[in-house]
Amino acid sequence: MKTKLLIITLTTAFLIVPVNLSAREGSNNRRGQPRCTQTMRKKWNELGITEEQKDKIRELNSTKRPLRGEVMREIASIRENIKVEMLKDSPDREQLSYYSRRLGDIHKEANERRIEHLLELKSILTEEQFNHIVEGDLFNRQPRGRSENQRRPGEKK
């Protein structure tokens, strides 16, 4: 009886421990920090961001974060409305046009907020640090989809 209990206990432990470890690894690193935090700290170290600058950037980001969440929820809601309208037997083109205009307005507002955020960030960073951000990853991202040198399967140059 004791042997069966021991086998069941060990088997359960071997099944549960790997699941818990893999769940932790998926969202965080070994130090328990989100990957985005790791990336941010690496960038801060590369740029030589001071503790005072870090505090100001954290404060700036914490005030902007709720606005980003609102915008993302609104975009998701409009996209869901578009999907519902498109699945109708006879979609209302005027309603779809309204949703399209609303999405454009939201994107415009988001871009204006982004520019404002960057200008506020510029007041925190040195000229060299800010130039590195502007000339680096922030403005040189590849658009989603295929890049210029990628081809469809079977497509010739």
BAFIKOL-827098 format. One line per 4 residues: number of its first residue (from 1); their letters; for each residue x, y, z of N, C-alpha, C, O, CB. Coordinates in nm, 2 decimals, always signed. Each point is the difference from the previous one (the first is absolute). Glycine has a CB too. Example, Ala and Ser with C-alpha at 12.3 -4.5 7.8 and 13.67 -1.06 7.14 Angstrom:
2
1) AS) +1.32 -0.57 +0.78 -0.09 +0.12 +0.00 +0.09 +0.12 +0.00 +0.10 +0.00 +0.07 -0.29 -0.12 +0.05; +0.15 +0.23 -0.19 +0.09 +0.11 +0.00 -0.08 +0.11 +0.08 +0.05 +0.11 +0.01 +0.07 -0.17 -0.23
***
This chain:
157
1) MKTK) +0.08 -0.12 +0.00 -0.08 +0.12 +0.00 +0.09 +0.13 +0.00 -0.03 +0.09 -0.07 -0.15 -0.22 +0.19; +0.28 +0.13 -0.03 +0.09 +0.11 +0.00 +0.07 +0.02 -0.13 +0.03 +0.11 -0.04 +0.00 -0.15 +0.29; +0.01 -0.07 -0.32 +0.06 +0.01 -0.13 -0.08 +0.06 -0.10 +0.04 +0.08 -0.08 +0.09 -0.28 +0.14; -0.26 +0.17 -0.06 -0.09 +0.05 -0.10 -0.02 +0.15 +0.03 +0.00 +0.08 -0.10 -0.12 -0.30 +0.08
5) LLII) +0.11 +0.26 +0.14 -0.02 +0.14 +0.04 +0.13 +0.08 -0.05 -0.02 +0.11 -0.05 -0.13 -0.17 +0.25; +0.26 +0.00 -0.17 +0.13 +0.07 -0.04 +0.00 +0.01 -0.15 +0.04 +0.11 -0.05 +0.08 -0.20 +0.25; -0.15 -0.01 -0.28 +0.00 +0.01 -0.14 -0.10 +0.10 -0.06 +0.04 +0.08 -0.09 +0.03 -0.32 +0.08; -0.19 +0.25 +0.07 -0.10 +0.10 -0.04 +0.05 +0.14 +0.03 -0.01 +0.09 -0.08 -0.17 -0.26 +0.12
9) TLTT) +0.24 +0.19 +0.08 +0.05 +0.13 +0.04 +0.11 +0.05 -0.10 +0.00 +0.11 -0.04 -0.06 -0.16 +0.28; +0.16 -0.04 -0.26 +0.11 +0.03 -0.09 -0.05 +0.03 -0.15 +0.05 +0.09 -0.06 +0.10 -0.23 +0.21; -0.24 +0.06 -0.19 -0.05 +0.02 -0.14 -0.07 +0.13 -0.01 +0.01 +0.07 -0.10 -0.04 -0.32 +0.07; -0.05 +0.28 +0.13 -0.07 +0.13 +0.00 +0.10 +0.12 +0.00 -0.02 +0.10 -0.07 -0.18 -0.21 +0.19
13) AFLI) +0.30 +0.10 -0.03 +0.10 +0.10 +0.00 +0.07 +0.02 -0.13 +0.03 +0.11 -0.04 +0.01 -0.16 +0.28; +0.00 -0.06 -0.31 +0.06 +0.01 -0.13 -0.09 +0.06 -0.10 +0.05 +0.06 -0.10 +0.09 -0.26 +0.16; -0.27 +0.18 -0.05 -0.09 +0.06 -0.10 -0.02 +0.15 +0.03 -0.01 +0.08 -0.09 -0.10 -0.30 +0.06; +0.10 +0.26 +0.15 -0.04 +0.14 +0.04 +0.12 +0.09 -0.01 -0.02 +0.11 -0.06 -0.15 -0.20 +0.21
17) VPVN) +0.28 +0.05 -0.11 +0.12 +0.09 +0.00 +0.03 +0.05 -0.14 +0.02 +0.12 -0.01 +0.07 -0.23 +0.21; -0.07 +0.03 -0.30 +0.03 +0.05 -0.13 -0.11 +0.09 -0.06 +0.04 +0.10 -0.07 +0.09 -0.31 +0.03; -0.25 +0.19 +0.07 -0.11 +0.09 -0.05 +0.01 +0.13 +0.06 -0.01 +0.10 -0.07 -0.14 -0.29 +0.05; +0.18 +0.20 +0.15 +0.02 +0.13 +0.07 +0.12 +0.07 -0.05 -0.01 +0.12 -0.02 -0.10 -0.21 +0.22
21) LSAR) +0.22 +0.02 -0.22 +0.12 +0.07 -0.05 -0.02 +0.05 -0.15 +0.04 +0.11 -0.03 +0.10 -0.26 +0.18; -0.21 +0.07 -0.23 -0.02 +0.05 -0.14 -0.09 +0.11 +0.00 +0.01 +0.09 -0.09 +0.03 -0.32 +0.00; -0.14 +0.24 +0.18 -0.09 +0.11 +0.00 +0.07 +0.13 +0.04 -0.03 +0.10 -0.06 -0.16 -0.26 +0.12; +0.28 +0.15 +0.03 +0.08 +0.12 +0.04 +0.09 +0.04 -0.11 +0.02 +0.12 -0.02 -0.03 -0.19 +0.26
25) EGSN) +0.07 -0.02 -0.31 +0.10 +0.04 -0.11 -0.07 +0.06 -0.11 +0.06 +0.09 -0.07 +0.08 -0.28 +0.14; -0.27 +0.16 -0.10 -0.07 +0.06 -0.11 -0.02 +0.15 +0.01 +0.01 +0.07 -0.10 -0.12 -0.28 +0.07; +0.09 +0.26 +0.15 -0.03 +0.15 +0.01 +0.11 +0.08 +0.06 +0.01 +0.12 -0.02 -0.25 -0.19 +0.04; +0.33 +0.00 +0.05 +0.10 +0.08 +0.07 +0.14 -0.07 -0.02 +0.00 -0.12 -0.04 -0.17 +0.20 +0.21
29) NRRG) +0.27 -0.01 -0.14 +0.13 -0.06 +0.00 +0.03 -0.06 +0.13 -0.09 -0.01 +0.09 +0.17 +0.17 -0.26; +0.04 -0.21 +0.19 +0.04 -0.07 +0.12 +0.00 +0.10 +0.13 -0.01 -0.05 +0.11 +0.14 -0.11 -0.25; -0.13 +0.28 +0.12 +0.00 +0.10 +0.11 -0.14 +0.04 +0.03 -0.02 +0.08 +0.09 +0.25 +0.00 -0.16; -0.33 -0.13 -0.01 -0.14 +0.04 +0.03 -0.04 +0.13 -0.06 -0.11 +0.05 +0.04 +0.13 -0.18 +0.17
33) QPRC) +0.06 +0.18 -0.30 -0.04 +0.13 -0.07 -0.06 -0.03 -0.14 +0.05 -0.09 -0.06 +0.13 +0.21 +0.19; -0.28 -0.04 -0.17 -0.05 -0.02 -0.13 +0.11 +0.03 -0.11 +0.09 +0.08 +0.03 -0.32 -0.02 +0.05; +0.22 -0.13 -0.19 +0.10 +0.02 -0.11 +0.01 +0.15 -0.04 +0.11 +0.04 -0.03 -0.15 -0.28 -0.04; -0.07 +0.31 +0.06 +0.00 +0.14 -0.04 +0.09 +0.08 +0.10 +0.07 +0.09 -0.05 -0.30 -0.11 -0.06
37) TQTM) +0.22 -0.01 +0.24 +0.08 +0.07 +0.09 +0.15 -0.03 -0.02 +0.08 +0.09 +0.01 -0.27 -0.10 +0.16; +0.22 -0.11 -0.20 +0.14 -0.04 -0.03 +0.05 +0.08 -0.12 +0.11 +0.06 +0.01 -0.14 -0.29 +0.08; -0.05 +0.24 -0.19 +0.04 +0.07 -0.12 +0.02 +0.15 +0.03 +0.10 +0.06 -0.05 -0.22 -0.23 -0.10; +0.03 +0.22 +0.22 +0.00 +0.15 +0.04 +0.13 +0.02 +0.08 +0.07 +0.10 -0.03 -0.32 -0.08 +0.03
41) RKKW) +0.28 -0.10 +0.10 +0.12 +0.02 +0.08 +0.13 -0.01 -0.09 +0.09 +0.07 +0.03 -0.22 -0.15 +0.17; +0.13 -0.01 -0.29 +0.11 -0.02 -0.09 +0.02 +0.13 -0.08 +0.11 +0.05 -0.01 -0.14 -0.30 +0.00; -0.08 +0.31 -0.05 +0.01 +0.12 -0.07 +0.05 +0.11 +0.08 +0.08 +0.08 -0.04 -0.27 -0.16 -0.11; +0.13 +0.09 +0.28 +0.04 +0.11 +0.09 +0.15 -0.01 +0.03 +0.07 +0.11 +0.00 -0.30 -0.11 +0.10
45) NELG) +0.28 -0.12 -0.09 +0.15 -0.01 +0.03 +0.08 +0.04 -0.12 +0.10 +0.07 +0.01 -0.15 -0.26 +0.15; +0.00 +0.15 -0.28 +0.07 +0.04 -0.13 +0.01 +0.15 -0.01 +0.10 +0.06 -0.05 -0.17 -0.27 -0.06; -0.04 +0.28 +0.14 -0.01 +0.14 -0.01 +0.06 +0.08 +0.11 +0.01 +0.12 -0.01 -0.22 -0.16 -0.12; +0.24 -0.03 +0.24 +0.06 +0.07 +0.12 -0.11 +0.09 +0.07 +0.03 +0.11 +0.05 +0.19 -0.11 -0.16
49) ITEE) -0.34 -0.05 +0.12 -0.11 +0.07 +0.07 +0.03 +0.00 +0.15 +0.03 -0.10 +0.06 -0.20 +0.03 -0.24; +0.16 +0.19 +0.24 +0.02 +0.02 +0.14 -0.12 -0.05 +0.08 -0.11 -0.01 -0.06 +0.27 +0.20 +0.01; -0.14 -0.21 +0.18 -0.11 -0.04 +0.09 -0.11 +0.11 -0.01 -0.12 -0.03 +0.00 +0.28 -0.10 +0.15; -0.12 +0.26 -0.15 -0.10 +0.11 +0.00 -0.08 -0.01 -0.13 -0.12 +0.02 +0.00 +0.28 +0.12 +0.14
53) QKDK) -0.09 -0.16 -0.25 -0.07 -0.01 -0.13 -0.10 -0.12 +0.00 -0.11 +0.01 -0.05 +0.31 +0.10 -0.06; -0.15 -0.22 +0.17 -0.09 -0.12 +0.01 -0.12 +0.03 +0.07 -0.11 -0.04 -0.04 +0.31 -0.11 +0.03; -0.19 +0.22 +0.13 -0.12 +0.03 +0.08 -0.09 +0.09 -0.08 -0.13 -0.02 +0.00 +0.26 +0.00 +0.21; -0.08 +0.11 -0.28 -0.09 +0.09 -0.08 -0.06 -0.07 -0.12 -0.12 +0.02 -0.03 +0.27 +0.17 +0.09
57) IREL) -0.08 -0.28 -0.12 -0.06 -0.08 -0.11 -0.11 -0.09 +0.05 -0.10 -0.02 -0.06 +0.32 +0.03 -0.06; -0.19 -0.08 +0.24 -0.10 -0.08 +0.06 -0.13 +0.07 +0.03 -0.11 -0.04 -0.03 +0.29 -0.10 +0.13; -0.16 +0.26 -0.05 -0.12 +0.09 +0.04 -0.07 +0.04 -0.13 -0.13 -0.01 +0.00 +0.24 +0.09 +0.20; -0.04 -0.04 -0.30 -0.06 +0.03 -0.13 -0.08 -0.11 -0.06 -0.11 +0.01 -0.04 +0.29 +0.15 +0.00
61) NSTK) -0.12 -0.28 +0.04 -0.06 -0.12 -0.06 -0.12 -0.04 +0.08 -0.10 -0.05 -0.05 +0.32 -0.03 -0.03; -0.22 +0.09 +0.22 -0.11 -0.04 +0.08 -0.12 +0.09 -0.02 -0.12 -0.05 +0.01 +0.28 -0.04 +0.16; -0.14 +0.22 -0.21 -0.11 +0.08 -0.03 -0.06 -0.03 -0.14 -0.12 +0.03 -0.02 +0.22 +0.15 +0.17; -0.02 -0.22 -0.24 -0.05 -0.03 -0.14 -0.06 -0.14 -0.02 -0.08 -0.02 -0.08 +0.26 +0.18 +0.00
65) RPLR) -0.13 -0.25 +0.17 -0.05 -0.14 -0.02 -0.15 -0.02 +0.00 -0.05 -0.07 -0.08 +0.26 +0.00 +0.19; -0.28 +0.13 -0.02 -0.15 -0.02 +0.00 -0.06 +0.05 -0.13 -0.10 -0.06 -0.05 +0.10 +0.09 +0.30; +0.05 +0.08 -0.31 -0.05 +0.05 -0.13 +0.02 -0.10 -0.11 -0.09 -0.02 -0.08 +0.14 +0.25 +0.16; +0.07 -0.30 -0.08 +0.02 -0.10 -0.10 -0.10 -0.11 +0.01 -0.04 -0.05 -0.10 +0.29 +0.11 +0.10
69) GEVM) -0.28 -0.10 +0.12 -0.09 -0.11 +0.03 -0.14 +0.04 -0.06 -0.07 -0.09 -0.06 +0.20 +0.02 +0.26; -0.17 +0.19 -0.17 -0.13 +0.04 -0.05 -0.01 +0.00 -0.15 -0.10 -0.05 -0.06 +0.08 +0.20 +0.26; +0.13 -0.10 -0.26 +0.00 +0.00 -0.15 +0.00 -0.14 -0.06 -0.08 -0.02 -0.09 +0.21 +0.24 +0.10; -0.06 -0.31 +0.05 +0.00 -0.14 -0.05 -0.13 -0.06 +0.02 -0.05 -0.08 -0.09 +0.29 +0.06 +0.14
73) REIA) -0.31 +0.04 +0.06 -0.13 -0.05 +0.02 -0.10 +0.05 -0.10 -0.09 -0.07 -0.05 +0.14 +0.04 +0.29; -0.04 +0.16 -0.27 -0.09 +0.07 -0.09 +0.02 -0.06 -0.15 -0.10 -0.03 -0.07 +0.09 +0.24 +0.22; +0.13 -0.23 -0.18 +0.03 -0.05 -0.13 -0.05 -0.15 -0.01 -0.06 -0.03 -0.11 +0.27 +0.18 +0.09; -0.19 -0.22 +0.12 -0.05 -0.14 +0.00 -0.15 +0.00 -0.01 -0.06 -0.09 -0.07 +0.25 +0.01 +0.21
77) SIRE) -0.26 +0.17 -0.07 -0.15 +0.01 -0.01 -0.04 +0.03 -0.14 -0.10 -0.06 -0.05 +0.09 +0.13 +0.29; +0.07 +0.03 -0.30 -0.04 +0.04 -0.14 +0.03 -0.12 -0.10 -0.09 -0.02 -0.09 +0.14 +0.26 +0.15; +0.06 -0.31 -0.04 +0.03 -0.11 -0.09 -0.11 -0.11 +0.02 -0.04 -0.06 -0.10 +0.29 +0.12 +0.10; -0.29 -0.08 +0.12 -0.10 -0.10 +0.02 -0.13 +0.04 -0.06 -0.07 -0.08 -0.06 +0.18 +0.02 +0.28
81) NIKV) -0.15 +0.19 -0.21 -0.12 +0.05 -0.07 +0.01 -0.01 -0.15 -0.10 -0.04 -0.06 +0.07 +0.20 +0.25; +0.14 -0.14 -0.25 +0.02 -0.02 -0.14 -0.02 -0.14 -0.04 -0.07 -0.03 -0.10 +0.24 +0.22 +0.10; -0.11 -0.28 +0.08 -0.02 -0.15 -0.02 -0.15 -0.04 +0.00 -0.05 -0.07 -0.09 +0.28 +0.03 +0.19; -0.30 +0.09 +0.00 -0.14 -0.03 +0.02 -0.08 +0.05 -0.12 -0.08 -0.07 -0.06 +0.10 +0.08 +0.31
85) EMLK) +0.01 +0.11 -0.29 -0.07 +0.07 -0.12 +0.03 -0.08 -0.13 -0.09 -0.02 -0.08 +0.10 +0.24 +0.20; +0.12 -0.26 -0.13 +0.03 -0.07 -0.13 -0.06 -0.14 -0.01 -0.03 -0.05 -0.11 +0.25 +0.18 +0.12; -0.25 -0.19 +0.11 -0.06 -0.13 +0.00 -0.15 +0.00 -0.03 -0.06 -0.11 -0.01 +0.24 +0.04 +0.17; -0.24 +0.19 -0.16 -0.14 +0.01 -0.02 -0.03 -0.04 -0.15 +0.09 +0.01 -0.08 -0.12 +0.17 +0.26
89) DSPD) -0.09 -0.22 -0.21 -0.04 -0.03 -0.13 +0.01 +0.12 -0.09 +0.04 -0.01 -0.12 -0.19 -0.16 +0.20; +0.12 +0.29 -0.03 +0.01 +0.12 -0.08 +0.07 +0.11 +0.09 -0.07 +0.08 +0.06 -0.15 -0.15 -0.19; +0.35 +0.07 +0.12 +0.07 +0.10 +0.08 -0.03 +0.14 -0.03 -0.02 +0.03 -0.12 +0.20 -0.19 +0.14; -0.19 +0.25 +0.07 -0.03 +0.14 -0.02 +0.13 +0.07 -0.03 +0.08 +0.02 +0.09 -0.28 -0.03 +0.07
93) REQL) +0.21 +0.06 -0.28 +0.12 +0.07 -0.05 +0.03 +0.13 +0.08 +0.11 +0.03 +0.03 -0.14 -0.14 -0.26; -0.08 +0.18 +0.26 +0.01 +0.12 +0.08 +0.06 -0.03 +0.14 +0.09 +0.08 +0.04 -0.28 +0.02 -0.17; +0.14 -0.20 +0.19 +0.05 -0.04 +0.13 +0.15 -0.04 -0.01 +0.08 +0.04 +0.09 -0.31 -0.11 -0.02; +0.27 -0.01 -0.17 +0.14 -0.04 -0.02 +0.08 +0.12 -0.03 +0.12 +0.01 +0.05 -0.19 -0.23 -0.13
97) SYYS) +0.02 +0.32 +0.01 +0.08 +0.12 -0.03 +0.02 +0.08 +0.13 +0.11 +0.06 +0.02 -0.21 -0.06 -0.25; +0.00 +0.00 +0.31 +0.01 +0.07 +0.13 +0.11 -0.06 +0.09 +0.08 +0.07 +0.05 -0.33 -0.01 -0.06; +0.25 -0.20 +0.01 +0.10 -0.07 +0.08 +0.14 +0.03 -0.05 +0.09 +0.02 +0.07 -0.26 -0.20 -0.02; +0.18 +0.19 -0.19 +0.13 +0.02 -0.06 +0.05 +0.14 +0.04 +0.11 +0.02 +0.03 -0.18 -0.17 -0.22
101) RRLG) -0.02 +0.25 +0.18 +0.04 +0.14 +0.04 +0.04 +0.01 +0.15 +0.09 +0.06 +0.03 -0.25 +0.03 -0.21; +0.08 -0.17 +0.26 +0.03 +0.01 +0.14 +0.14 -0.07 +0.03 +0.07 +0.06 +0.08 -0.32 -0.07 -0.03; +0.28 -0.10 -0.12 +0.13 -0.05 +0.02 +0.11 +0.09 -0.05 +0.11 +0.01 +0.07 -0.21 -0.23 -0.11; +0.08 +0.29 -0.07 +0.10 +0.10 -0.04 +0.02 +0.11 +0.10 +0.11 +0.05 +0.02 -0.18 -0.10 -0.26
105) DIHK) -0.05 +0.10 +0.30 +0.01 +0.10 +0.10 +0.08 -0.04 +0.12 +0.08 +0.07 +0.06 -0.30 +0.02 -0.13; +0.20 -0.22 +0.11 +0.07 -0.05 +0.12 +0.15 -0.01 -0.03 +0.08 +0.03 +0.09 -0.29 -0.16 -0.02; +0.24 +0.08 -0.19 +0.15 -0.01 -0.04 +0.06 +0.14 +0.00 +0.12 +0.01 +0.04 -0.17 -0.22 -0.17; -0.02 +0.30 +0.08 +0.05 +0.14 +0.00 +0.03 +0.05 +0.14 +0.10 +0.06 +0.03 -0.23 -0.01 -0.25
109) EANE) +0.03 -0.07 +0.31 +0.02 +0.04 +0.14 +0.11 -0.07 +0.06 +0.08 +0.06 +0.08 -0.32 -0.01 -0.06; +0.26 -0.18 -0.05 +0.11 -0.08 +0.06 +0.13 +0.05 -0.05 +0.10 +0.01 +0.08 -0.25 -0.21 -0.06; +0.16 +0.24 -0.14 +0.13 +0.05 -0.06 +0.03 +0.14 +0.07 +0.11 +0.03 +0.03 -0.15 -0.16 -0.25; -0.06 +0.21 +0.24 +0.02 +0.13 +0.06 +0.05 -0.02 +0.14 +0.08 +0.08 +0.05 -0.26 +0.03 -0.19
113) RRIE) +0.12 -0.20 +0.22 +0.04 -0.03 +0.13 +0.14 -0.06 +0.00 +0.08 +0.04 +0.09 -0.31 -0.09 -0.02; +0.27 -0.03 -0.17 +0.13 -0.05 +0.00 +0.10 +0.11 -0.02 +0.11 +0.00 +0.06 -0.20 -0.21 -0.16; +0.06 +0.30 +0.01 +0.09 +0.12 -0.02 +0.02 +0.08 +0.12 +0.11 +0.04 +0.04 -0.18 -0.03 -0.28; -0.04 +0.01 +0.31 +0.00 +0.08 +0.13 +0.09 -0.08 +0.10 +0.08 +0.06 +0.07 -0.31 +0.04 -0.12
117) HLLE) +0.21 -0.23 +0.06 +0.08 -0.08 +0.09 +0.15 +0.01 -0.04 +0.08 +0.02 +0.09 -0.27 -0.18 -0.06; +0.22 +0.16 -0.15 +0.14 +0.01 -0.04 +0.06 +0.13 +0.03 +0.12 +0.01 +0.04 -0.16 -0.17 -0.22; -0.04 +0.27 +0.17 +0.05 +0.13 +0.03 +0.02 +0.01 +0.15 +0.10 +0.07 +0.05 -0.22 +0.03 -0.24; +0.04 -0.16 +0.27 +0.02 +0.00 +0.15 +0.12 -0.08 +0.03 +0.08 +0.03 +0.09 -0.33 -0.01 -0.05
121) LKSI) +0.27 -0.13 -0.11 +0.12 -0.09 +0.02 +0.13 +0.08 -0.04 +0.10 -0.02 +0.07 -0.24 -0.19 -0.11; +0.13 +0.29 -0.06 +0.11 +0.08 -0.05 +0.05 +0.10 +0.11 +0.12 +0.03 +0.02 -0.20 -0.05 -0.25; -0.02 +0.07 +0.31 +0.04 +0.09 +0.11 +0.07 -0.07 +0.12 +0.06 +0.06 +0.08 -0.26 +0.08 -0.15; +0.19 -0.27 +0.07 +0.06 -0.08 +0.11 +0.14 -0.05 -0.04 +0.09 +0.00 +0.08 -0.32 -0.07 +0.00
125) LTEE) +0.24 +0.03 -0.21 +0.13 -0.06 -0.04 +0.10 +0.11 -0.05 -0.04 +0.11 -0.03 -0.09 -0.31 -0.03; +0.25 +0.16 +0.05 +0.10 +0.09 -0.06 -0.02 -0.01 -0.15 -0.07 -0.08 -0.06 +0.24 +0.04 +0.24; -0.11 +0.14 -0.25 -0.02 +0.00 -0.15 +0.05 -0.13 -0.06 -0.06 -0.05 -0.09 +0.09 +0.30 +0.09; +0.09 -0.30 +0.04 +0.06 -0.12 -0.05 -0.09 -0.12 +0.02 -0.02 -0.08 -0.09 +0.25 +0.18 +0.13
129) QFNH) -0.29 -0.11 +0.08 -0.09 -0.11 +0.04 -0.12 +0.00 -0.09 -0.05 -0.10 -0.05 +0.13 +0.10 +0.29; -0.14 +0.12 -0.25 -0.12 +0.01 -0.08 +0.02 -0.03 -0.15 -0.08 -0.06 -0.06 +0.00 +0.23 +0.23; +0.20 -0.12 -0.22 +0.03 -0.02 -0.14 +0.02 -0.15 -0.02 -0.04 -0.05 -0.11 +0.15 +0.27 +0.09; -0.06 -0.29 +0.11 +0.02 -0.15 -0.01 -0.14 -0.07 -0.01 -0.01 -0.09 -0.08 +0.23 +0.10 +0.21
133) IVEG) -0.31 +0.04 -0.05 -0.14 -0.06 -0.01 -0.06 +0.03 -0.13 -0.06 -0.09 -0.06 +0.04 +0.12 +0.31; +0.03 +0.10 -0.29 -0.07 +0.04 -0.13 +0.06 -0.07 -0.12 -0.07 -0.04 -0.09 +0.02 +0.26 +0.20; +0.18 -0.23 -0.11 +0.07 -0.06 -0.11 +0.01 -0.15 +0.01 +0.03 -0.07 -0.10 +0.10 +0.27 +0.08; -0.16 -0.26 +0.13 +0.00 -0.14 +0.02 -0.12 -0.07 -0.03 -0.07 +0.03 -0.10 +0.23 +0.01 +0.27
137) DLFN) -0.20 -0.14 -0.08 -0.11 -0.09 -0.02 -0.13 +0.07 -0.02 -0.09 -0.04 -0.07 +0.21 -0.12 +0.20; -0.14 +0.27 -0.05 -0.13 +0.06 +0.00 -0.06 +0.05 -0.13 -0.12 -0.02 -0.03 +0.19 +0.09 +0.25; +0.02 -0.02 -0.31 -0.05 +0.05 -0.13 +0.04 -0.08 -0.11 -0.04 +0.03 -0.12 +0.04 +0.19 +0.22; +0.07 -0.32 -0.08 +0.05 -0.09 -0.11 -0.06 -0.14 +0.00 +0.07 -0.09 -0.05 +0.14 +0.23 +0.05
141) RQPR) -0.32 -0.15 +0.06 -0.07 -0.13 +0.00 -0.04 -0.04 -0.13 -0.05 +0.08 -0.08 -0.03 -0.04 +0.31; +0.09 -0.17 -0.26 -0.06 -0.06 -0.13 -0.15 +0.00 +0.01 -0.05 -0.04 +0.11 +0.26 -0.10 -0.14; -0.28 +0.18 -0.07 -0.14 -0.01 +0.00 -0.04 -0.15 +0.01 +0.08 -0.09 -0.04 -0.11 +0.30 -0.09; -0.09 -0.24 +0.18 -0.04 -0.13 +0.01 -0.02 -0.06 -0.14 -0.03 +0.07 -0.10 -0.08 -0.03 +0.32
145) GRSE) +0.13 -0.17 -0.23 -0.02 -0.06 -0.13 +0.14 -0.03 -0.06 +0.10 +0.00 +0.07 -0.32 +0.11 -0.11; +0.22 -0.13 -0.09 +0.13 -0.02 -0.07 +0.08 +0.12 -0.02 -0.05 +0.11 -0.03 -0.06 -0.30 -0.09; +0.24 +0.18 +0.13 +0.09 +0.11 -0.03 +0.02 +0.00 -0.15 -0.04 -0.08 -0.07 +0.16 +0.07 +0.30; -0.05 +0.11 -0.28 +0.02 +0.02 -0.14 +0.07 -0.12 -0.07 -0.03 -0.03 -0.11 +0.04 +0.28 +0.15
149) NQRR) +0.09 -0.31 +0.04 +0.07 -0.11 -0.07 -0.06 -0.13 +0.03 +0.06 -0.10 -0.05 +0.14 +0.23 +0.08; -0.32 -0.14 +0.03 -0.06 -0.13 +0.02 -0.10 -0.02 -0.12 -0.06 +0.09 -0.05 +0.08 -0.08 +0.30; -0.03 -0.14 -0.29 -0.09 -0.03 -0.11 -0.10 -0.11 +0.05 +0.02 -0.07 +0.09 +0.16 +0.13 -0.26; -0.29 -0.06 +0.09 -0.10 -0.11 +0.02 +0.07 -0.13 -0.04 +0.08 +0.00 -0.09 -0.28 +0.16 +0.06
153) PGEK) +0.15 -0.27 +0.08 +0.05 -0.13 -0.05 -0.02 -0.02 -0.15 -0.12 +0.03 -0.05 +0.08 -0.13 +0.28; +0.14 +0.07 -0.31 -0.01 -0.02 -0.14 +0.01 +0.13 -0.08 +0.00 +0.00 -0.12 -0.15 -0.19 +0.17; +0.16 +0.30 +0.02 +0.01 +0.13 -0.07 +0.14 +0.02 -0.04 +0.10 -0.02 +0.07 -0.29 +0.12 +0.06; +0.21 -0.05 -0.26 +0.14 +0.02 -0.05 +0.03 +0.15 +0.02 -0.08 +0.09 +0.01 +0.06 -0.28 -0.18
157) K) +0.16 +0.22 +0.17 +0.05 +0.13 +0.01 -0.04 +0.09 -0.12 +0.03 +0.12 +0.00 +0.15 -0.20 +0.14
***
